[in-house]
Amino acid sequence: MIPYGKQDINQNDIDAVIDVLKSNFLTQGPQVPRFEDIVKNYCGSKYAVAVNSATSALHIACLSLDLGKDDILWTSPISFVASSNAALYCGASVDFVDIDFNTNNISISELKKKLAYAEKEGLLPKVIIPVHMGGFSCDMEEIYKLSKQYNFKIIEDASHAIGGKYKNKPVGSCEYSDITVFSFHPVKIITSGEGGMALTNDKNLSMKMEILRTHGITRNKSHMSFKDEGDWYYEQIDLGLNYRMTEMQAALGYSQMNRIDDFVLKRNEHAIFYHKQLSKLNILLPATDPLIYSSYHLFIIKLSKPNPAKRRIIFDYMKKNNIGVNVHYIPIHLQPFYKKLNFKKGDFVTAEKYYDSALSIPLFSHIDQTSLEKVSNVLSSALELANKELL
Ligand SMILES: Cc1ncc(COP(=O)(O)O)c(C=O)c1O
């Protein structure tokens, strides 16, 4: 089976993890700050807080922005459920902004309309989480301008997008956001096994997230009420969690950062091949934009007309031929859990149209040429078969 995504681990990565296993620290040692430094320097942000997943990073990012009961968070319905669950963990409520069918990201025109309406109704969001689908950055400058007009905070869910650029700046620079979150799950651009990171240029937010990732505990004397009890002394000053990243994870992540540009370049080269090879088929390919350098976490194709029956035939045929296709994502508002929160079919029609058309085909840095050709050929046969069956 050619998987839709896969980690790229070399001997240096393995050695880095083994070295940690032989060292004095398996957690809370020097590797985590070292990993944080390399990521924040790469992205050009001032602060970075490593945690055990992007889900955890989204949670503490929301908490650090004081999202709570009576607050509203908006995000894209076409994302992994973690993007919206973060708000619910904080006791806030969630709403979605429909997507742009061309970019698969939050629609700027829908966002403008929804903000204008919400202002009249007194229902403006405190936080918006734009999601960079598949590695393509959202139009962050536009969202940032709206955040100034309507007074909301921005957390970029860049789980797919480390190594990508927006207007020539690395995703993660936080130029147009308060916080940016990355995921290091194995199918992502770089991996630490499980892992995530929250980047920010705001010292206060970074301090809050550092404390929240470790039970709400601080050893920083300037934050304590009692300061001179002895070296053992710490204080719990907030209700935090244990979201710490281990030293093994951080060492693997650090080692992977040495190859990030190569990973993203290769993904882009493979994407160019797919663009050339698949352009003759009657499908929509990812929309490129000169202002965006995608990290190409995913290569998402769409049927020229939404047709779930046709997508199902193509999906099943490709799976039968050992091609690990996938669908990213089932609209969050259609999940049974979210339906219990009163969302229903028809609420976000473009997201639903997207869902009835989309298919992710295999893309990872070390996929070989034979596999790329096989995926293209099998996809072509799958389309032919689907057209015949649905005549
Ligand atoms: C857009 C998005 N946000 C958040 C997450 C959660 O990431 P993690 O698995 O690191 O918690 C994912 C994971 O797939 C994701 O795709």
The ligand as a Tripos MOL2 file, in Angstrom:
@<TRIPOS>MOLECULE
LIG
   16    16     1     0     0
SMALL
NO_CHARGES

@<TRIPOS>ATOM
      1 C1         -5.7330   21.0220   11.1420 C.3       1 LIG1
      2 C2         -5.3470   20.1960   12.3280 C.ar      1 LIG1
      3 N1         -5.4070   20.7640   13.5410 N.ar      1 LIG1
      4 C3         -5.0470   20.0760   14.6430 C.ar      1 LIG1
      5 C4         -4.6250   18.7680   14.5690 C.ar      1 LIG1
      6 C5         -4.2520   18.0250   15.8170 C.3       1 LIG1
      7 O1         -2.9040   17.6600   15.7700 O.3       1 LIG1
      8 P1         -2.2920   16.6320   16.8070 P.3       1 LIG1
      9 O2         -2.5470   15.2610   16.2650 O.co2     1 LIG1
     10 O3         -0.8310   16.9660   16.8310 O.co2     1 LIG1
     11 O4         -2.9470   16.8760   18.1070 O.co2     1 LIG1
     12 C6         -4.5510   18.1430   13.3290 C.ar      1 LIG1
     13 C7         -4.1280   16.7440   13.2180 C.2       1 LIG1
     14 O5         -4.3100   16.0730   12.2420 O.2       1 LIG1
     15 C8         -4.9190   18.8780   12.1810 C.ar      1 LIG1
     16 O6         -4.8770   18.3110   10.9660 O.3       1 LIG1
@<TRIPOS>BOND
     1     1     2 1
     2     2     3 ar
     3     2    15 ar
     4     3     4 ar
     5     4     5 ar
     6     5     6 1
     7     5    12 ar
     8     6     7 1
     9     7     8 1
    10     8     9 2
    11     8    10 1
    12     8    11 1
    13    12    13 1
    14    12    15 ar
    15    13    14 2
    16    15    16 1
@<TRIPOS>SUBSTRUCTURE
     1 LIG1         1 GROUP 0 **** ****
